[in-house]
Amino acid sequence: MLSPEDPYPVWRGPGGPALVAPLFLLYDHSWRPDGLDTPEAALAEAYRTGVVCTDEFLLHPDPYPSRAA
């Protein structure tokens, strides 16, 4: 198991070598299709089309009241 303090691992399998740099970030709902003017509209469209980011199911915003906060 690796932590953010460890050196970045190198993938040496097919297509490698490639440096693996984990990003501990939540999905940014400001990246949304034209015509969807709010993060809430973008998330509703994601649910409608079945392409919801796993963050919506697995990550809690603690200690903040919401992911947006």
Buried (B, 14 or more C-beta within 10 A) or exposed (E): EEEEEEEEEEEEEEEEEEEEEEEEEEBEBEEBEEEBEEBEBBBEBBEEEEEBBEEBEEEEEEEEEEBEE
